[in-house]
């Protein structure tokens, strides 16, 4: 009569220590193969985890590891281990959802440096030179822009809807591909080029961090 409880007890010990005996590679395979990976991490691996919603703001020029994995990572795939602030962890992409992205370029004139009148006059001159040619938006962005986009010749890449400055976001749907126009904001004056028509792409990702 005592054999069955003893067997169950030994099985319980084996089950609870399974996660501790697994190698990192085995853990990754186990998580990827589980139908419910958070439950697998909790009940089988006995590891702490955290689920985060990551907003993809750009499809290039990523700001962090999370941004890069959210966009480039495959659903169900487990990546890592990574180390951050002394903590080792794995990352699994649980799900993705789309958003609208705009490809834009910018020449930014900072009105904390220039007067509004001068910035307005300079922007008209820049736009006129672009339209007349042979000077290009890219060349003039390197010469005049006062933002970090000087390094990329004005190119901001594909930027998610909802991330753009509201004044620019409102104007873009009204403009044609290749059109150059100016927009005022609290930060200054933005000369914008709508480089491409909008597209749907990965805009959100649900990701799980498993702490080792």
VEXVO-479420 format. One record per atom (N, C-alpha, C, O, CB): residue in three letters; x, y, z. Coordinates in steps of 0.001 Angstrom, whole numbers, padded with zeros to 6 digits, always signed. Glycine has a CB too. Layout:
<atoms>
ALAXYZ ...
</atoms>
This chain:
<atoms>
UNK+000825-001209+000000 UNK+000000+000000+000000 UNK+000858+001258+000000 UNK+000408+002323-000421 UNK-000933+000007+001209 UNK+002097+001131+000475 UNK+002957+002307+000558 UNK+003766+002530-000724 UNK+004404+003570-000889 UNK+003898+002172+001742 UNK+003735+001546-001629 UNK+004577+001639-002830 UNK+004118+002768-003742 UNK+004942+003537-004237 UNK+004563+000313-003598 UNK+002807+002875-003972 UNK+002282+003882-004892 UNK+002587+005302-004430 UNK+003067+006100-005235 UNK+000787+003708-005051 UNK+002330+005653-003170 UNK+002698+007004-002716 UNK+004185+007282-002862 UNK+004581+008403-003184 UNK+002291+007198-001268 UNK+005013+006266-002625 UNK+006459+006444-002743 UNK+006851+006721-004188 UNK+007692+007578-004458 UNK+007199+005204-002222 UNK+006232+005987-005120 UNK+006513+006193-006544 UNK+006101+007594-006970 UNK+006833+008282-007681 UNK+005785+005141-007402 UNK+004924+008003-006529 UNK+004442+009343-006871 UNK+005355+010417-006298 UNK+005610+011436-006941 UNK+003014+009545-006361 UNK+005841+010185-005093 UNK+006735+011143-004451 UNK+008043+011268-005227 UNK+008534+012373-005459 UNK+007017+010726-003002 UNK+008604+010122-005628 UNK+009849+010134-006391 UNK+009655+010788-007755 UNK+010528+011512-008235 UNK+010381+008712-006563 UNK+008502+010526-008378 UNK+008198+011134-009678 UNK+008085+012646-009541 UNK+008524+013395-010413 UNK+006891+010551-010263 UNK+007490+013084-008434 UNK+007333+014523-008192 UNK+008686+015197-008039 UNK+008895+016300-008544 UNK+006481+014770-006941 UNK+009607+014534-007340 UNK+010948+015082-007164 UNK+011651+015199-008515 UNK+012280+016211-008821 UNK+011773+014202-006199 UNK+011529+014138-009315 UNK+012161+014135-010640 UNK+011576+015242-011517 UNK+012313+015941-012212 UNK+011978+012760-011326 UNK+010257+015399-011483 UNK+009563+016391-012312 UNK+009959+017810-011929 UNK+010183+018652-012798 UNK+008047+016223-012186 UNK+010047+018075-010628 UNK+010344+019430-010163 UNK+011791+019814-010401 UNK+012111+020997-010516 UNK+010021+019558-008695 UNK+012674+018816-010477 UNK+014091+019121-010672 UNK+014508+019046-012133 UNK+015672+019268-012465 UNK+014938+018176-009857 UNK+013547+018731-013010 UNK+013862+018558-014421 UNK+014449+019819-015030 UNK+015439+019768-015760 UNK+012625+018150-015184 UNK+013821+020967-014718 UNK+014287+022226-015284 UNK+015693+022569-014845 UNK+016458+023164-015603 UNK+013356+023339-014903 UNK+016044+022191-013601 UNK+017365+022509-013085 UNK+018447+021664-013756 UNK+019589+022109-013873 UNK+017401+022304-011578 UNK+018104+020451-014200 UNK+019087+019558-014801 UNK+019271+019809-016287 UNK+020273+019389-016864 UNK+018683+018128-014578 UNK+018324+020485-016911 UNK+018393+020725-018347 UNK+019507+021702-018697 UNK+019803+022625-017938 UNK+017061+021250-018857 UNK+020118+021486-019854 UNK+021046+022474-020385 UNK+020224+023601-021008 UNK+019020+023461-021219 UNK+022027+021835-021434 UNK+020883+024708-021295 UNK+020184+025834-021921 UNK+019613+025434-023275 UNK+018496+025817-023623 UNK+021131+027034-022082 UNK+020379+024665-024033 UNK+019911+024217-025352 UNK+018659+023351-025223 UNK+017738+023466-026033 UNK+021022+023434-026079 UNK+018622+022485-024210 UNK+017455+021631-023991 UNK+016242+022460-023566 UNK+015115+022193-023983 UNK+017766+020563-022930 UNK+016491+023468-022730 UNK+015401+024357-022321 UNK+014791+025058-023531 UNK+013569+025150-023655 UNK+015905+025397-021304 UNK+015645+025547-024415 UNK+015166+026261-025601 UNK+014298+025354-026472 UNK+013244+025766-026957 UNK+016351+026800-026419 UNK+014752+024117-026662 UNK+013976+023162-027456 UNK+012645+022836-026779 UNK+011614+022712-027441 UNK+014782+021874-027680 UNK+012682+022700-025466 UNK+011464+022399-024718 UNK+010447+023523-024801 UNK+009254+023277-024981 UNK+011797+022122-023273 UNK+010918+024755-024671 UNK+010024+025913-024743 UNK+009417+026029-026139 UNK+008221+026275-026289 UNK+010782+027211-024380 UNK+010259+025849-027158 UNK+009780+025955-028542 UNK+008759+024869-028877 UNK+007843+025095-029668 UNK+010957+025872-029514 UNK+008918+023698-028278 UNK+008025+022583-028587 UNK+006756+022543-027760 UNK+005860+021745-028038 UNK+008747+021313-028406 UNK+006667+023391-026751 UNK+005502+023366-025863 UNK+004296+024046-026504 UNK+004435+025064-027181 UNK+005835+024044-024533 UNK+003113+023475-026285 UNK+001881+024094-026781 UNK+001585+025389-026027 UNK+001092+026358-026603 UNK+000697+023118-026647 UNK+001891+025387-024742 UNK+001703+026571-023900 UNK+003040+026845-023220 UNK+003305+026340-022129 UNK+000539+026363-022837 UNK+003872+027638-023864 UNK+005236+027814-023363 UNK+005315+028518-022005 UNK+006159+028132-021196 UNK+006034+028590-024364 UNK+004484+029534-021704 UNK+004552+030106-020352 UNK+004246+029076-019261 UNK+004879+029068-018206 UNK+003582+031272-020235 UNK+003266+028208-019531 UNK+002927+027172-018557 UNK+004061+026154-018423 UNK+004341+025665-017329 UNK+001624+026463-018963 UNK+004701+025846-019535 UNK+005844+024922-019529 UNK+006990+025500-018695 UNK+007616+024791-017907 UNK+006324+024637-020978 UNK+007252+026782-018877 UNK+008320+027437-018111 UNK+007994+027426-016620 UNK+008867+027200-015782 UNK+008530+028889-018599 UNK+006734+027671-016307 UNK+006314+027747-014906 UNK+006294+026375-014225 UNK+006827+026215-013127 UNK+004934+028382-014814 UNK+005680+025391-014880 UNK+005439+024106-014223 UNK+006544+023074-014428 UNK+006800+022253-013547 UNK+004156+023539-014712 UNK+007197+023116-015584 UNK+008229+022114-015874 UNK+009625+022643-015563 UNK+010393+022013-014836 UNK+008154+021682-017339 UNK+009943+023806-016121 UNK+011284+024358-015889 UNK+011418+025019-014523 UNK+012522+025181-014004 UNK+011625+025364-016970 UNK+010275+025399-013945 UNK+010287+026074-012640 UNK+011117+027356-012685 UNK+011873+027660-011762 UNK+010839+025134-011556 UNK+010960+028092-013769 UNK+011702+029334-013940 UNK+010759+030528-013888 UNK+009582+030428-014234 UNK+012477+029322-015265 UNK+011294+031645-013453 UNK+010528+032883-013482 UNK+010545+033444-014901 UNK+011519+033279-015636 UNK+011096+033916-012468 UNK+009462+034103-015269 UNK+009392+034684-016608 UNK+008570+035968-016566 UNK+007836+036233-015614 UNK+008781+033676-017617 UNK+008716+036749-017621 UNK+007943+037985-017756 UNK+007537+038142-019212 UNK+008346+037937-020116 UNK+008759+039227-017267 UNK+006279+038508-019433 UNK+005775+038711-020793 UNK+005631+040209-021054 UNK+004989+040925-020286 UNK+004410+037978-021000 UNK+006231+040667-022138 UNK+006238+042086-022490 UNK+005597+042301-023859 UNK+005729+041467-024754 UNK+007676+042639-022481 UNK+004908+043417-024009 UNK+004423+043845-025319 UNK+005397+044881-025864 UNK+005592+045938-025264 UNK+002966+044426-025232 UNK+006000+044574-026993 UNK+006997+045458-027593 UNK+006386+046163-028798 UNK+005821+045520-029683 UNK+008266+044665-028006 UNK+006502+047478-028826 UNK+006031+048263-029967 UNK+007209+048477-030913 UNK+008239+049028-030523 UNK+005416+049636-029506 UNK+007050+048041-032144 UNK+008095+048222-033156 UNK+007929+049623-033744 UNK+006945+049898-034430 UNK+008015+047111-034283 UNK+008877+050491-033479 UNK+008770+051873-033950 UNK+009384+052069-035331 UNK+008963+052945-036088 UNK+009436+052806-032965 UNK+010386+051244-035656 UNK+011050+051326-036956 UNK+011405+049921-037421 UNK+011528+048998-036616 UNK+012323+052221-036883 UNK+011566+049777-038720 UNK+011965+048477-039255 UNK+013471+048416-039512 UNK+013979+047423-040034 UNK+011202+048180-040547 UNK+014166+049466-039148 UNK+015633+049487-039155 UNK+016066+050522-038120 UNK+015218+051139-037476 UNK+016217+049826-040598 UNK+017362+050720-037952 UNK+017868+051648-036930 UNK+017266+051307-035560 UNK+016720+052176-034880 UNK+017538+053122-037316 UNK+017372+050037-035167 UNK+016748+049586-033922 UNK+017415+050212-032706 UNK+018630+050407-032673 UNK+016805+048066-033821 UNK+016589+050525-031700 UNK+017093+051168-030486 UNK+017585+050171-029440 UNK+018376+050527-028566 UNK+016015+052031-029885 UNK+017119+048919-029526 UNK+017455+047955-028482 UNK+017341+046534-029018 UNK+016858+046305-030127 UNK+016544+048141-027257 UNK+017795+045586-028204 UNK+017661+044171-028528 UNK+016192+043793-028664 UNK+015824+043029-029556 UNK+018338+043305-027457 UNK+015353+044328-027782 UNK+013920+044004-027820 UNK+013300+044432-029140 UNK+012529+043678-029735 UNK+013182+044679-026653 UNK+013628+045636-029607 UNK+013102+046124-030885 UNK+013513+045209-032030 UNK+012699+044848-032880 UNK+013589+047554-031155 UNK+014790+044840-032035 UNK+015319+044007-033112 UNK+014658+042635-033137 UNK+014255+042158-034198 UNK+016826+043853-032967 UNK+014544+041995-031968 UNK+013921+040671-031895 UNK+012429+040740-032213 UNK+011883+039839-032849 UNK+014133+040061-030506 UNK+011776+041808-031768 UNK+010340+041952-032026 UNK+010059+041989-033521 UNK+009058+041445-033985 UNK+009797+043221-031357 UNK+010943+042631-034270 UNK+010725+042745-035716 UNK+011288+041549-036483 UNK+010615+040983-037344 UNK+011355+044028-036236 UNK+012517+041173-036168 UNK+013204+040145-036953 UNK+012968+038719-036451 UNK+013111+037761-037211 UNK+014674+040426-036959 UNK+012612+038579-035184 UNK+012474+037251-034600 UNK+011299+036460-035157 UNK+010302+037035-035596 UNK+012330+037370-033120 UNK+011425+035134-035136 UNK+010357+034247-035591 UNK+009458+033863-034421 UNK+009932+033626-033310 UNK+010943+032985-036256 UNK+008160+033806-034686 UNK+007208+033403-033654 UNK+007515+031968-033209 UNK+007750+031093-034042 UNK+005743+033519-034177 UNK+007513+031738-031915 UNK+007808+030464-031232 UNK+009304+030231-031021 UNK+009690+029438-030162 UNK+007230+029308-032029 UNK+010142+030910-031791 UNK+011583+030716-031681 UNK+012099+031299-030367 UNK+011638+032350-029922 UNK+012308+031360-032876 UNK+013066+030603-029746 UNK+013680+031070-028503 UNK+015098+031542-028804 UNK+015869+030838-029456 UNK+013685+029946-027417 UNK+015433+032729-028330 UNK+016742+033331-028590 UNK+017504+033532-027277 UNK+016911+033647-026204 UNK+016583+034681-029335 UNK+018812+033571-027394 UNK+019640+033803-026223 UNK+020480+032581-025878 UNK+020583+031652-026679 UNK+018776+034189-025040 UNK+021075+032577-024701 UNK+020819+033517-023600 UNK+021504+034872-023775 UNK+022543+034997-024424 UNK+021268+032905-022302 UNK+020878+035875-023170 UNK+021421+037225-023126 UNK+021686+037586-021665 UNK+021136+036975-020748 UNK+020446+038252-023796 UNK+022528+038574-021473 UNK+022817+039053-020119 UNK+022578+040554-020058 UNK+023091+041309-020883 UNK+024278+038712-019703 UNK+021796+040976-019078 UNK+021505+042394-018891 UNK+021456+042693-017400 UNK+020687+042084-016656 UNK+020165+042791-019580 UNK+022277+043625-016980 UNK+022368+043992-015562 UNK+022628+042766-014685 UNK+022064+042629-013599 UNK+021079+044694-015111 UNK+023494+041880-015180 UNK+023873+040701-014416 UNK+022868+039567-014453 UNK+023098+038521-013846 UNK+024102+041084-013020 UNK+021752+039750-015156 UNK+020698+038729-015222 UNK+020719+038036-016578 UNK+020641+038694-017616 UNK+019308+039358-014964 UNK+020825+036689-016573 UNK+020793+035916-017814 UNK+019358+035502-018117 UNK+018599+035144-017216 UNK+021714+034669-017717 UNK+018999+035556-019394 UNK+017630+035204-019754 UNK+017544+034762-021212 UNK+018402+035080-022036 UNK+016692+036389-019504 UNK+016481+034019-021498 UNK+016122+033645-022858 UNK+014934+034499-023291 UNK+014206+035031-022453 UNK+015789+032119-022960 UNK+014745+034625-024593 UNK+013613+035394-025112 UNK+012871+034557-026147 UNK+013473+034024-027079 UNK+014088+036740-025732 UNK+011557+034448-025970 UNK+010725+033787-026979 UNK+009711+034780-027533 UNK+009058+035505-026781 UNK+010004+032548-026381 UNK+009589+034803-028861 UNK+008567+035625-029514 UNK+007272+034817-029522 UNK+007186+033783-030184 UNK+008999+036041-030983 UNK+006273+035286-028791 UNK+005016+034546-028655 UNK+004030+034844-029780 UNK+003340+033945-030260 UNK+004374+034867-027327 UNK+003964+036103-030200 UNK+002996+036489-031234 UNK+003392+037839-031819 UNK+004167+038591-031229 UNK+001550+036548-030654 UNK+002837+038128-033001 UNK+003084+039412-033656 UNK+001777+039971-034210 UNK+000837+039229-034493 UNK+004133+039261-034787 UNK+001739+041303-034359 UNK+000574+041966-034948 UNK+001066+043094-035856 UNK+002136+043654-035616 UNK-000390+042519-033835 UNK+000298+043434-036896 UNK+000760+044433-037869 UNK+000480+045877-037457 UNK-000320+046150-036562 UNK+000115+044171-039198 UNK+001164+046780-038137 UNK+000919+048215-038018 UNK+001260+048845-039366 UNK+001844+048195-040234 UNK+001768+048859-036845 UNK+000895+050106-039534 UNK+001214+050832-040765 UNK+002527+051584-040579 UNK+002752+052216-039547 UNK+000068+051815-041148 UNK+003391+051509-041591 UNK+004682+052184-041549 UNK+004816+053137-042730 UNK+004359+052852-043837 UNK+005830+051161-041549 UNK+005462+054286-042465 UNK+005744+055269-043506 UNK+007251+055392-043688 UNK+008004+055429-042715 UNK+005120+056646-043156 UNK+007681+055454-044939 UNK+009098+055697-045239 UNK+009250+057190-045515 UNK+008732+057703-046507 UNK+009600+054827-046472 UNK+009962+057879-044631 UNK+010096+059332-044755 UNK+011550+059762-044584 UNK+012364+059071-043971 UNK+009210+060043-043720 UNK+011837+060925-045148 UNK+013128+061581-044941 UNK+012856+062979-044397 UNK+011776+063533-044599 UNK+013968+061640-046273 UNK+013838+063540-043708 UNK+013613+064816-043030 UNK+014842+065717-043066 UNK+015981+065262-042961 UNK+013204+064573-041593 UNK+014571+067006-043216 UNK+015563+068050-042937 UNK+014964+068874-041806 UNK+013935+069527-041982 UNK+015897+068949-044231 UNK+015604+068841-040659 UNK+015049+069497-039473 UNK+015759+070819-039205 UNK+016987+070879-039144 UNK+015160+068578-038246 UNK+014968+071874-039047 UNK+015492+073200-038706 UNK+015029+073544-037296 UNK+013833+073698-037047 UNK+015020+074290-039738 UNK+015967+073662-036392 UNK+015683+073863-034971 UNK+015392+075339-034693 UNK+016264+076192-034861 UNK+016868+073374-034104 UNK+014162+075632-034267 UNK+013787+077031-034022 UNK+014242+077536-032652 UNK+013965+078678-032286 UNK+012281+077189-034141 UNK+014939+076690-031900 UNK+015597+077211-030698 UNK+016940+077838-031075 UNK+017568+078534-030277 UNK+015797+076082-029644 UNK+017364+077571-032316 UNK+018599+078146-032850 UNK+018278+079242-033864 UNK+018821+080345-033799 UNK+019473+077051-033501 UNK+017389+078920-034799 UNK+016969+079882-035823 UNK+015675+080573-035400 UNK+014865+079997-034674 UNK+016780+079179-037189 UNK+015488+081793-035852 UNK+014196+082444-035659 UNK+013174+081772-036568 UNK+013537+081156-037570 UNK+014285+083977-035951 UNK+011899+081892-036220 UNK+010846+081286-037034 UNK+010870+081858-038451 UNK+010687+081135-039431 UNK+009463+081515-036389 UNK+011094+083134-038537 UNK+011101+083792-039856 UNK+012249+083279-040716 UNK+012075+083005-041904 UNK+011209+085321-039697 UNK+013429+083152-040101 UNK+014586+082673-040863 UNK+014391+081210-041272 UNK+014689+080836-042406 UNK+015883+082830-040034 UNK+013888+080378-040340 UNK+013662+078963-040640 UNK+012661+078804-041776 UNK+012836+077955-042650 UNK+013165+078221-039391 UNK+011616+079620-041762 UNK+010594+079549-042807 UNK+011185+079934-044161 UNK+010926+079278-045171 UNK+009405+080467-042463 UNK+011974+080993-044172 UNK+012602+081448-045415 UNK+013608+080417-045932 UNK+013664+080138-047130 UNK+013298+082805-045198 UNK+014397+079858-045021 UNK+015393+078860-045410 UNK+014721+077605-045956 UNK+015200+077013-046924 UNK+016288+078502-044216 UNK+013618+077202-045342 UNK+012916+076001-045814 UNK+012371+076201-047227 UNK+012429+075292-048055 UNK+011768+075639-044855 UNK+011844+077389-047495 UNK+011342+077686-048845 UNK+012479+077605-049864 UNK+012307+077097-050972 UNK+010682+079091-048888 UNK+013638+078115-049465 UNK+014804+078087-050348 UNK+015259+076652-050620 UNK+015576+076295-051754 UNK+015954+078896-049735 UNK+015285+075842-049568 UNK+015713+074439-049707 UNK+014749+073665-050604 UNK+015176+072935-051498 UNK+015806+073759-048321 UNK+013449+073828-050359 UNK+012442+073116-051161 UNK+012521+073543-052622 UNK+012397+072714-053524 UNK+011021+073376-050609 UNK+012727+074834-052853 UNK+012844+075345-054220 UNK+014054+074740-054927 UNK+013970+074370-056098 UNK+012948+076880-054214 UNK+015159+074641-054230 UNK+016384+074074-054817 UNK+016215+072590-055134 UNK+016743+072093-056129 UNK+017573+074272-053865 UNK+015472+071887-054274 UNK+015221+070460-054529 UNK+014357+070288-055777 UNK+014621+069423-056612 UNK+014533+069798-053306 UNK+013327+071116-055892 UNK+012403+071002-057023 UNK+013072+071384-058345 UNK+012799+070784-059385 UNK+011177+071884-056790 UNK+013943+072380-058294 UNK+014611+072837-059514 UNK+015736+071896-059932 UNK+016003+071734-061123 UNK+015163+074241-059315 UNK+016405+071267-058937 UNK+017550+070425-059240 UNK+018748+071276-059648 UNK+018596+072486-059817 UNK+017202+069426-060349 UNK+019921+070696-059810 UNK+020210+069259-059661 UNK+020459+068832-058210 UNK+020739+067662-057948 UNK+021417+068896-060498 UNK+020358+069788-057256 UNK+020592+069431-055856 UNK+019493+068482-055368 UNK+018327+068614-055741 UNK+020648+070704-054966 UNK+019885+067541-054542 UNK+018939+066527-054071 UNK+018582+066743-052606 UNK+019291+067429-051869 UNK+019521+065124-054266 UNK+017480+066150-052205 UNK+017062+066192-050807 UNK+018168+065622-049918 UNK+018485+066178-048867 UNK+015740+065405-050604 UNK+018744+064514-050356 UNK+019768+063826-049567 UNK+020997+064714-049338 UNK+021538+064772-048234 UNK+020186+062528-050264 UNK+021418+065392-050386 UNK+022588+066268-050277 UNK+022301+067445-049342 UNK+023132+067792-048502 UNK+023005+066786-051670 UNK+021130+068051-049489 UNK+020788+069212-048664 UNK+020512+068811-047213 UNK+020710+069611-046299 UNK+019571+069932-049247 UNK+020059+067586-047005 UNK+019866+067100-045631 UNK+021204+067043-044902 UNK+021291+067389-043724 UNK+019194+065702-045629 UNK+022232+066609-045598 UNK+023565+066563-044997 UNK+024082+067964-044672 UNK+024820+068154-043705 UNK+024543+065852-045934 UNK+023689+068930-045481 UNK+024191+070297-045312 UNK+023410+071103-044281 UNK+023985+071931-043575 UNK+024156+071016-046632 UNK+022088+070863-044188 UNK+021251+071759-043392 UNK+020547+071127-042192 UNK+020234+071830-041231 UNK+020237+072353-044264 UNK+020295+069840-042224 UNK+019495+069253-041144 UNK+020227+069339-039808 UNK+021442+069159-039737 UNK+019155+067790-041463 UNK+019467+069617-038758 UNK+020041+069784-037428 UNK+019685+068617-036506 UNK+019742+068735-035282 UNK+019565+071094-036816 UNK+019318+067491-037116 UNK+019007+066289-036352 UNK+019989+065177-036671 UNK+020895+065353-037486 UNK+017581+065827-036635 UNK+019807+064039-036031 UNK+020702+062906-036233 UNK+020628+062304-037621 UNK+021498+061526-038012 UNK+020405+061856-035235 UNK+019578+062664-038378 UNK+019396+062091-039715 UNK+020401+062612-040739 UNK+020383+062180-041892 UNK+018003+062376-040200 UNK+021273+063526-040339 UNK+022322+063975-041266 UNK+023215+062799-041670 UNK+023729+062756-042788 UNK+023177+065101-040621 UNK+023392+061854-040756 UNK+024243+060685-041010 UNK+023644+059798-042100 UNK+024373+059160-042859 UNK+024441+059872-039717 UNK+022309+059762-042173 UNK+021620+058895-043140 UNK+021092+059692-044333 UNK+020214+059228-045061 UNK+020464+058153-042458 UNK+021635+060896-044524 UNK+021212+061772-045627 UNK+019720+062098-045548 UNK+019035+062216-046563 UNK+021528+061114-046978 UNK+019243+062237-044323 UNK+017850+062613-044095 UNK+016901+061447-043925 UNK+015767+061636-043483 UNK+017379+063444-045212 UNK+017336+060251-044264 UNK+016450+059086-044238 UNK+016131+058667-042802 UNK+017036+058383-042017 UNK+017087+057914-045001 UNK+014835+058632-042464 UNK+014396+058168-041146 UNK+014006+056695-041172 UNK+013703+056107-040134 UNK+013219+059008-040655 UNK+014016+056103-042363 UNK+013624+054703-042501 UNK+012109+054550-042469 UNK+011366+055520-042625 UNK+014259+053861-041396 UNK+011668+053309-042263 UNK+010236+053020-042129 UNK+009823+053265-040686 UNK+010279+052571-039778 UNK+009908+051552-042559 UNK+008966+054245-040478 UNK+008570+054659-039130 UNK+007103+054303-038899 UNK+006259+054536-039764 UNK+008803+056186-038925 UNK+006808+053739-037732 UNK+005454+053275-037432 UNK+004480+054427-037246 UNK+004818+055477-036699 UNK+005462+052412-036189 UNK+003269+054199-037716 UNK+002181+055139-037463 UNK+001964+055214-035952 UNK+001916+054185-035278 UNK+000865+054708-038208 UNK+001835+056404-035435 UNK+001694+056571-033993 UNK+002987+056992-033327 UNK+002985+057452-032185 UNK+001205+055296-033374 UNK+004092+056835-034042 UNK+005396+057241-033511 UNK+005798+058605-034068 UNK+006480+059388-033407 UNK+006473+056186-033850 UNK+005363+058867-035289 UNK+005683+060141-035927 UNK+005064+061311-035164 UNK+004040+061160-034497 UNK+005197+060145-037381 UNK+005695+062472-035272 UNK+005121+063694-034703 UNK+003725+063891-035295 UNK+003563+063783-036510 UNK+006036+064942-034988 UNK+002715+064176-034474 UNK+001324+064249-034958 UNK+001131+065137-036187 UNK+000365+064790-037086 UNK+000441+064753-033858 UNK+001817+066271-036231 UNK+001663+067182-037372 UNK+002122+066518-038677 UNK+001529+066731-039735 UNK+002462+068480-037130 UNK+003183+065713-038583 UNK+003684+065002-039769 UNK+002747+063850-040120 UNK+002432+063629-041289 UNK+005127+064472-039528 UNK+002307+063121-039102 UNK+001419+061976-039322 UNK+000115+062402-039996 UNK-000407+061679-040845 UNK+001114+061277-037991 UNK-000402+063550-039631 UNK-001655+064036-040240 UNK-001459+064416-041703 UNK-002374+064281-042514 UNK-002193+065244-039462 UNK-000271+064887-042031 UNK-000016+065397-043377 UNK+000325+064293-044382 UNK-000011+064408-045561 UNK+001110+066400-043332 UNK+000980+063244-043933 UNK+001475+062212-044846 UNK+000395+061568-045729 UNK+000630+061389-046924 UNK+002151+061144-044053 UNK-000782+061214-045185 UNK-001792+060574-046048 UNK-002259+061461-047202 UNK-002769+060959-048204 UNK-002990+060175-045218 UNK-002089+062760-047067 UNK-002534+063687-048119 UNK-001496+063866-049221 UNK-001785+064443-050269 UNK-002863+065039-047513 UNK-000303+063375-048980 UNK+000810+063633-049896 UNK+001112+062432-050780 UNK+000844+061286-050419 UNK+002052+064017-049114 UNK+001679+062728-051953 UNK+002047+061681-052895 UNK+003478+061218-052636 UNK+004285+061932-052041 UNK+001896+062179-054343 UNK+003765+060021-053091 UNK+005118+059484-052993 UNK+006100+060410-053705 UNK+005876+060803-054850 UNK+005186+058060-053589 UNK+007193+060757-053016 UNK+008215+061634-053578 UNK+007991+063107-053312 UNK+008871+063924-053585 UNK+008298+061420-055032 UNK+006825+063464-052784 UNK+006509+064877-052549 UNK+007300+065415-051354 UNK+007510+064718-050361 UNK+004991+065060-052312 UNK+007735+066679-051479 UNK+008478+067359-050416 UNK+007621+068509-049892 UNK+007082+069291-050676 UNK+009869+067882-050933 UNK+007496+068611-048578 UNK+006651+069640-047968 UNK+007198+069991-046590 UNK+008062+069290-046063 UNK+005174+069163-047867 UNK+006701+071063-046014 UNK+007189+071473-044692 UNK+006068+071412-043662 UNK+004897+071628-043972 UNK+007778+072895-044750 UNK+006460+071115-042435 UNK+005515+070990-041320 UNK+006132+071651-040091 UNK+007302+071435-039773 UNK+005163+069485-041032 UNK+005331+072452-039412 UNK+005778+073058-038156 UNK+005371+072176-036981 UNK+004306+071559-036986 UNK+005191+074481-037990 UNK+006239+072130-035979 UNK+005904+071456-034722 UNK+006484+072277-033580 UNK+007132+073299-033808 UNK+006451+069982-034693 UNK+006252+071835-032367 UNK+006802+072536-031205 UNK+008325+072489-031200 UNK+008972+073318-030559 UNK+006257+071930-029911 UNK+008898+071527-031911 UNK+010357+071375-031945 UNK+011030+072262-032982 UNK+012204+072609-032852 UNK+010712+069942-032218 UNK+010276+072622-034007 UNK+010865+073427-035068 UNK+010165+073189-036392 UNK+008973+072885-036436 UNK+012345+073125-035201 UNK+010926+073333-037476 UNK+010369+073171-038811 UNK+010950+071913-039453 UNK+012163+071698-039451 UNK+010658+074420-039685 UNK+010068+071095-039997 UNK+010465+069825-040598 UNK+010187+069874-042101 UNK+009044+070053-042522 UNK+009712+068631-039933 UNK+011223+069715-042890 UNK+011047+069553-044335 UNK+011002+068049-044572 UNK+011980+067342-044330 UNK+012215+070260-045178 UNK+009863+067572-045045 UNK+009609+066131-045131 UNK+009521+065679-046583 UNK+008936+066351-047433 UNK+008315+065768-044388 UNK+010113+064533-046838 UNK+009953+063872-048136 UNK+009265+062528-047899 UNK+009756+061696-047136 UNK+011342+063680-048861 UNK+008136+062326-048553 UNK+007444+061039-048468 UNK+008131+060092-049446 UNK+007817+060068-050636 UNK+005899+061181-048789 UNK+009063+059321-048926 UNK+009943+058518-049775 UNK+009217+057357-050437 UNK+009456+057054-051605 UNK+011099+057990-048965 UNK+008326+056705-049687 UNK+007583+055552-050216 UNK+006127+055635-049761 UNK+005800+056345-048810 UNK+008229+054208-049748 UNK+005265+054902-050450 UNK+003885+054762-049993 UNK+003867+053901-048734 UNK+004769+053087-048536 UNK+002984+054139-051106 UNK+002856+054066-047876 UNK+002819+053292-046628 UNK+002685+051795-046874 UNK+002206+051363-047922 UNK+001670+053765-045757 UNK+003115+051014-045892 UNK+003002+049559-045990 UNK+002635+048986-044629 UNK+002848+049618-043594 UNK+004323+048931-046508 UNK+002083+047783-044649 UNK+001806+047043-043427 UNK+003005+046157-043106 UNK+003561+045500-043986 UNK+000509+046196-043566 UNK+003394+046151-041836 UNK+004515+045322-041408 UNK+004347+045028-039920 UNK+003412+045517-039285 UNK+005888+046025-041696 UNK+005249+044232-039373 UNK+005170+043891-037949 UNK+005264+045150-037097 UNK+006259+045874-037147 UNK+006288+042900-037562 UNK+004225+045403-036318 UNK+004195+046604-035494 UNK+004222+046338-034003 UNK+004587+047206-033211 UNK+002991+047392-035818 UNK+003831+045121-033625 UNK+003780+044766-032208 UNK+004217+043313-032039 UNK+003979+042475-032909 UNK+002349+044984-031628 UNK+004851+043034-030924 UNK+005253+041655-030632 UNK+005051+041370-029149 UNK+005347+042201-028290 UNK+006733+041408-031040 UNK+004542+040181-028875 UNK+004406+039699-027499 UNK+005590+038776-027244 UNK+005750+037762-027923 UNK+003020+038955-027262 UNK+006421+039130-026263 UNK+007650+038375-026037 UNK+007773+037966-024571 UNK+007390+038704-023662 UNK+008873+039201-026462 UNK+008315+036775-024374 UNK+008504+036241-023022 UNK+009993+036152-022705 UNK+010777+035585-023467 UNK+007835+034847-022879 UNK+010358+036722-021568 UNK+011719+036570-021061 UNK+011727+035491-019982 UNK+010956+035551-019024 UNK+012265+037920-020500 UNK+012597+034512-020146 UNK+012742+033422-019177 UNK+014061+033619-018449 UNK+015125+033582-019067 UNK+012686+032014-019875 UNK+013998+033827-017153 UNK+015198+034130-016372 UNK+015884+032846-015921 UNK+015262+031967-015324 UNK+014845+034999-015153 UNK+017164+032757-016215 UNK+017927+031538-015930 UNK+018574+031584-014545 UNK+019252+030636-014148 UNK+019003+031328-016997 
</atoms>
